Amino acid sequence: MKVELNQNLTAEDIKKLDADAVVISTGASAKIPNIPGVKNANVTTAVDALLGNAEIGDNVVVVGGGQVGCEVAYEFLRAGRKVSVVEFLGGLIAGGTEPVSAAVVLMLEDLLNYYKADIHLSSAVKEIKEKSVVIEKDGLSEEIPADTVVLAAGFVENNSLYTDLQDCGKDVYLIGDAKKSPGNIMHAVADGNKVGREI
Ligand SMILES: Cc1cc2nc3c(=O)[nH]c(=O)nc-3n(C[C@H](O)[C@H](O)[C@H](O)COP(=O)(O)OP(=O)(O)OC[C@H]3O[C@@H](n4cnc5c(N)ncnc54)[C@H](O)[C@@H]3O)c2cc1C
């Protein structure tokens, strides 16, 4: 099998390939919420923060208290940062309704409490400033310090290649997070397995 790394394929590249079938597994990208200041230099995404692609200051505000937001918070609390988590809903990890095992939810909640995370539930981030974030809860505003703001507000499917390849004359399949996000490794592998056996 030929594996080519460091190639960013476009639909035009794929159309030129001598292939009968194409499997698109391009994953998902961070959802960027429409908040004033979201393009400021102190804002990064959960994946970039975890990969070490962004400078992380002393005061970190994580926007979104889902599984990814809680894991980011835990990572930077352990690294000695002061971390606030702002979550729209009334509980972390969708109040326990995300497709995550109850044990993982309890463990993350315990870890965040142990490391004294500053958790704001039923709260919305209204504005991102250079050194702080304005949040609102029950109609009341509060400003919390933020050297770095990490976006963990969900993901959107990267499915444009799939759309662009319709009618290209090849059998085109869409799998994994590109097909449905949020996903998980089990679903991505199961999708790949199913398509692999169908081709
Ligand atoms: C912080 C975090 C924690 C997670 N923890 C868990 C967990 O504990 N358990 C679990 O089951 N799941 C977890 N997930 C979800 C899991 O990572 C995904 O569901 C899974 O990786 C999806 O696999 P995929 O192959 O569909 O996409 P990805 O793993 O995202 O792979 C997509 C790949 O396509 C490449 N690509 C995109 N566009 C192009 C292009 N045009 N040309 C060439 N290459 C391209 C990308 O560079 C990337 O390497 C987590 C996700 C995050 C963000």
The ligand as an ORCA input file, in Angstrom:
! r2SCAN-3c Opt
* xyz 0 1
  C      -9.399     16.802     22.353
  C     -10.104     15.582     21.804
  C     -10.201     14.447     22.581
  C     -10.834     13.305     22.086
  N     -10.892     12.211     22.878
  C     -11.454     11.081     22.397
  C     -11.475      9.900     23.191
  O     -11.011      9.866     24.339
  N     -12.054      8.793     22.647
  C     -12.600      8.765     21.382
  O     -13.092      7.726     20.937
  N     -12.587      9.886     20.626
  C     -12.025     11.033     21.086
  N     -12.010     12.162     20.310
  C     -12.648     12.123     18.978
  C     -11.725     11.416     17.966
  O     -10.448     12.043     17.963
  C     -12.357     11.509     16.562
  O     -13.703     11.029     16.606
  C     -11.569     10.671     15.547
  O     -10.212     11.078     15.509
  C     -12.200     10.830     14.153
  O     -11.394     10.155     13.209
  P     -11.379     10.610     11.690
  O     -10.444      9.679     10.993
  O     -12.772     10.711     11.183
  O     -10.823     12.110     11.685
  P      -9.411     12.682     12.214
  O      -8.802     11.797     13.235
  O      -9.700     14.099     12.571
  O      -8.484     12.623     10.931
  C      -8.725     13.457      9.805
  C      -7.393     13.594      9.063
  O      -7.627     14.093      7.739
  C      -6.589     14.996      7.413
  N      -7.092     15.864      6.332
  C      -8.138     16.743      6.381
  N      -8.314     17.341      5.186
  C      -7.375     16.830      4.343
  C      -7.044     17.047      2.960
  N      -7.712     17.921      2.191
  N      -6.008     16.352      2.418
  C      -5.327     15.454      3.189
  N      -5.586     15.205      4.488
  C      -6.600     15.881      5.065
  C      -6.316     15.725      8.704
  O      -5.034     16.328      8.688
  C      -6.436     14.585      9.728
  O      -5.196     13.945      9.945
  C     -11.389     13.318     20.770
  C     -11.298     14.465     19.977
  C     -10.664     15.597     20.484
  C     -10.563     16.836     19.614
*
